[in-house]
Amino acid sequence: MPRDDHPAPSRTRTAVAAVTAVGCLAVLGVAGWRLTGELVRDPTPGERAAASAAEIAARYRTWPAGRVFPDRLPYTLVGGVAETATRVGIDPGTGCAEAVDPQLSGTLTVRGCRAALRATYLDQLQGLAATVGVVAFPDGNAARDAARWFPADQRGPGLRALPFPGSVVARFGDAARQTSAVRHGGPYVVAATVGYTDGRPAIGARQQQRDPAALGPQLAEGVLRRLTAPKAVRCGTAEWTC
């Protein structure tokens, strides 16, 4: 009989399948090894920084309102005496347009304003009222651009006053705003507007009192500092995504 020098087709297919299986197992082994390494390795500095930034950017909605606006904020007026401002109340609304004058609302909208929170404080002698507002944006660039449109050290379209009926600041309306301040950091703009609790109308810039002008920047800075303070990142816990 003639000799057949070629292997049977079934044997060839079996050999190819075996080689393919070995190759697949090798690929899966490498992939599994890499996945295991990803799961057990420590987060990189970049991943920790991103997790920290994400946590700070979410504070306006994850923190209780009383944490965003603490009960008391320290300040020092022109005389150099350290005093404490007391929180009177917090606005339950978070609308961007409602928190500012109409001339400014469009500026916030085009920059992606996510929320605007407001609270009103009373100075220690109960003669000055200050509304502090936190405006949240998608990122630091949007916040920086928006901050340029808020008035600083003067009156102008900006944060609206927040009076509370039946309280000492009941007469602190928009017409009583004397001076303003603005600060920004991370994805936040923190603005303040200050006036007298008796509701007296705004006076000319040349007659501007120094105490209202000194109070606003310090309260805005006090809220912003707490809101943007970095927190230790603990990857692997429910609070963090690293």
Secondary structure as UniProt FT lines:
FT   HELIX           9..40
FT   HELIX           45..57
FT   HELIX           59..62
FT   HELIX           65..68
FT   STRAND          72..76
FT   TURN            78..79
FT   STRAND          82..90
FT   HELIX           96..99
FT   HELIX           102..110
FT   TURN            111..112
FT   STRAND          115..122
FT   TURN            124..125
FT   STRAND          128..136
FT   HELIX           140..147
FT   TURN            148..149
FT   TURN            165..166
FT   TURN            168..171
FT   HELIX           174..176
FT   STRAND          177..185
FT   TURN            186..187
FT   STRAND          188..196
FT   TURN            197..198
FT   HELIX           205..207
FT   HELIX           210..228
FT   TURN            235..236
FT   TURN            238..239
//
